């Protein structure tokens, strides 16, 4: 008797702004192994955290089922030209269901912080202040393994469900308060890859 065919796994490319995002995404393969059975994630590290590099990587991997871009907004807001180019890039793929952008302001470390505590404090582009806050939760935090892995964040007392709730809260309050800082769309990233159930699906 022939074995039933295994479902084809979705080939997804996840483009981060740097090594932090790549390490974190890679750690998810073990953390959410059962939920990622239908996906084969490939994290990429850009040579430079520029919009030009992001654009190049999107175009080079456009044949994948999904191209998911995890974006730190501080690297875009430091330079008005970069921000303008980023907005143009987003506009280009605005109607695409294949290329998706997930923003965090100021940076991915806020998503890590949301595993412990909610905040809308305005860090601006002053990432060191956020890093100091995170070090109180993750002692000795650095942008390298194991500090920015899912497993280490949980080991230090972080809670993924708390991060999901805080991430959603930050997005809702950003819209309500007309605020353009201190928010993370990473919860939508996890919804897309099936780790977190979309709220609309529960209705």
C-alpha positions in Angstrom: 0.0 0.0 0.0 1.4 3.3 -1.0 2.2 5.8 1.7 0.1 9.0 1.7 1.9 11.9 0.2 3.3 14.4 2.7 2.0 17.9 2.2 4.4 20.2 0.5 6.0 22.6 3.0 5.8 26.3 2.3 9.2 27.7 1.5 9.5 31.0 3.3 12.3 33.5 3.4 12.6 35.7 6.5 14.7 38.8 6.0 15.8 40.5 9.2 17.7 43.7 9.6 20.7 41.9 11.2 22.1 39.1 13.1 19.7 39.5 16.1 16.7 38.7 13.9 18.4 35.8 12.2 19.4 34.1 15.5 15.9 34.6 16.9 14.1 33.2 13.8 16.5 30.2 13.7 15.7 29.4 17.4 12.0 29.3 16.5 12.5 26.1 14.4 13.0 24.1 17.6 10.7 26.1 19.9 7.6 25.8 17.6 8.6 22.6 15.7 5.1 21.1 15.7 3.4 24.3 14.5 6.0 24.9 11.8 5.6 21.5 10.1 4.0 23.1 7.1 6.8 25.7 6.8 10.4 25.6 5.9 11.8 29.0 7.2 15.1 30.3 5.8 16.4 33.3 7.8 18.7 35.7 6.0 21.1 38.2 7.3 21.6 41.3 5.0 25.1 42.5 4.5 23.9 46.0 5.4 20.7 47.1 7.2 19.8 49.4 4.3 16.6 49.6 2.2 18.7 48.9 -0.9 19.9 45.6 0.6 16.4 44.7 1.7 15.1 45.4 -1.8 17.8 43.3 -3.3 17.1 40.3 -1.0 13.3 40.5 -1.7 13.9 40.5 -5.5 16.4 37.6 -5.2 14.0 35.5 -3.3 10.7 36.5 -4.9 10.1 32.9 -6.1 9.6 31.7 -2.5 6.0 31.2 -1.3 6.5 34.0 1.2 9.0 36.8 1.7 8.7 38.0 5.2 10.6 41.2 6.2 11.3 41.8 9.9 12.1 45.5 10.1 13.7 47.6 12.8 12.3 51.1 12.3 15.2 52.9 14.1 17.5 52.1 11.2 15.0 53.7 8.8 14.2 56.8 10.9 17.8 57.8 11.4 18.0 58.8 7.8 15.1 60.6 6.0 16.3 59.3 2.6 16.2 55.7 3.9 12.7 56.2 5.3 11.5 57.6 2.0 13.0 54.6 0.1 11.4 52.2 2.7 8.0 53.7 2.2 8.4 53.4 -1.6 9.4 49.7 -1.2 6.3 49.1 1.0 4.1 50.8 -1.5 5.5 48.7 -4.3 4.4 45.5 -2.5 1.3 47.0 -0.9 -1.1 44.6 -2.7 1.2 41.6 -2.6 0.2 38.7 -0.4 3.7 37.2 -0.9 5.9 40.1 0.4 5.0 41.2 3.9 6.6 43.7 6.2 6.6 43.4 10.0 7.8 46.5 11.8 9.0 47.0 15.4 9.9 50.4 16.8 12.6 51.0 17.8 13.9 47.5 17.3 13.3 43.8 17.8 14.5 44.1 21.4 11.1 45.7 22.2 9.5 42.4 21.1 11.8 40.6 23.5 10.9 43.1 26.3 7.2 42.4 25.7 7.7 38.9 26.9 8.1 40.4 30.4 6.3 43.8 30.5 4.3 46.2 28.4 5.5 49.7 27.6 4.8 52.6 25.3 7.6 54.7 26.6 9.2 56.8 23.9 12.7 55.4 23.4 13.0 57.3 20.1 16.1 56.2 18.4 18.0 55.8 21.6 18.3 52.0 21.6 20.8 51.9 24.5 18.0 52.9 26.9 15.8 50.0 25.7 18.8 47.7 26.0 19.3 48.8 29.6 15.7 48.0 30.4 16.0 44.6 28.7 19.1 43.8 30.7 17.0 43.9 33.9 15.0 41.1 32.4 17.7 39.2 30.5 20.9 39.7 32.5 24.0 40.5 30.4 21.9 40.8 27.2 23.9 41.1 24.0 23.0 40.9 20.3 24.2 37.3 20.0 23.4 33.8 20.9 22.0 32.6 23.3 20.6 36.0 24.5 18.3 36.6 21.6 17.0 33.1 21.2 13.4 32.2 22.1 14.6 29.6 24.5 16.8 31.9 26.5 14.1 34.6 26.8 11.8 32.0 28.2 14.5 30.7 30.5 14.9 34.2 32.0 11.2 34.3 32.9 9.7 35.6 29.7 6.3 34.4 28.5 5.4 34.1 24.8 1.7 34.5 25.4 2.4 37.7 27.3 4.5 39.0 24.3 1.6 38.2 22.0 -0.9 40.1 24.2 1.5 43.1 24.6 2.3 43.2 20.9 -1.4 43.3 20.0 -2.0 46.0 22.7 0.9 48.1 21.3 -0.6 48.0 17.7 -4.1 48.9 18.9 -2.8 51.7 21.1 -0.6 53.0 18.3 -3.7 53.5 16.1 -5.9 54.8 18.9 -3.3 57.3 20.2 -2.0 58.2 16.8 1.4 57.2 18.0 4.3 56.3 15.6 6.7 54.8 18.2 7.1 51.9 20.6 5.1 49.1 18.9 5.7 45.7 17.5 4.0 43.9 14.7 5.8 40.6 15.4 2.5 39.1 16.6 1.3 39.3 12.9 4.5 37.5 11.8 3.6 34.6 14.2 0.0 34.6 12.9 1.2 34.3 9.3 3.4 31.2 10.0 0.6 29.6 12.1 2.2 29.8 15.5 -0.4 32.2 16.8 -4.1 32.0 15.9 -5.5 35.1 14.2 -8.1 36.8 16.3 -10.4 37.0 13.2 -10.3 33.2 13.0 -11.8 32.9 16.5 -14.9 34.8 15.6 
